[in-house]
């Protein structure tokens, strides 16, 4: 962690250059300090896994964090597109950080990777609806990720993950698990949980949970294909961001 001094949310905001960090008024100083340390370590681990700089984690300082503010019943964590904030509940957010971070990333990439997308559009949804993608080698690699998640191996039908998610939605009479942004966030969770370092505050439950047993996380050959695609993409993205930093520095 940051030297020998205890980590605070000020440390987290400054190191990763988050736009803002808000902590709920009912969070005690002890809870706040414990959460700050967990956030810091989880975000450092995510940065290691993605092989990118701090600005990747804060999405070039466009992302805000909330902890222990206005939680919704039964919701451990959520991403708020209108304000570009990642929010974790005080006592229930552990294990949700990777999922919600990918929602933020997916949203951030919407109008970066695609043309004429509405303000709150997600890149994954845009890809599935065949939106006009901007020509760039990194966008091509991101497309490979989305195809591995959403389609079968030859790209001609929904993937096993997509079909299992549709089945779960049909049983619950909702459209949730099969939304492209949810499919991709769960696939990203699985990728992160398969990498070192392991961090249960960042992600957990993509192998042995009830959702995993229902096929709501990638399995077998599809999981490997997705993991390879994410690794290929984030290695290239991280390298590009480090080169950009070196030129600016």
Secondary structure, DSSP 8 states (H G I E B T S, - for coil): --TTS---HHHHHHHHT-SEEEE-TT--HHHHHHHHHHHHHHHHHHHHHHT--HHHHTTTTT-EEEESSS--TT-SEEEETTTTEEEE-TTT-TT-HHHHHHHHHHHHHHHHHBSS--TT--HHHHHHTT--B---HHHHHHHHHHHHHHB-TTSSSB-HHHHHHHHHHHHHTSSSTTSHHHHHHHHHHHHHHTSSS--TTT---TTTSHHHHTT-S--HHHHHHHHHHHHHHHHHHHHHHHHHHHHH-
